[in-house]
Amino acid sequence: MRRKTAIEKAEAELTAFGLTMPETTSGPGWPPTRALYFRKKMFFVFGDRKEMPGHLTMIMKLPISAEMVQDLYFVQESKGWFRQHNWVIARFGPDDDIAVEIPTLKAWMTQSFCAVAPKKFARLVRGDAP
């Protein structure tokens, strides 16, 4: 049995975390991506058409921090529709220490979920008082 790579472990951990959010499902995105959905609204994408084997691309909506994160080494400049709508693209290769970034990626996933879900679900996920 083959051992999972750090990239595969990270995707599995992030997917499991995303599925703890209310009414979230996983499924295919646009080919060949995998995605997390709130109801039918995509909020987090794994993969990319141009992704090399052993790499992981993640795409998420960050309306609060999209501009602030652009200088991070793993964030690719977003263009066109993605930039206009505050979607951020993070790319990790097999030599990157993705495990160190898991807390950040979970926070970004939460922000992305809150950006697409109704306010009552966003408050629930953030732990805001009603």
Buried (B, 14 or more C-beta within 10 A) or exposed (E): EEEEEBBEBBBEBBBEBBEEBEEBEBEEBEEEBBBBBBEEEBBBBBBBEEBEEEBBBBBBBBEEBBEEBEEEEBBBEBEEEBBEEBBBBBBBEEEBEBEEBBEBBBEBBBBBBBBBBEEEBBBBBEEEEE
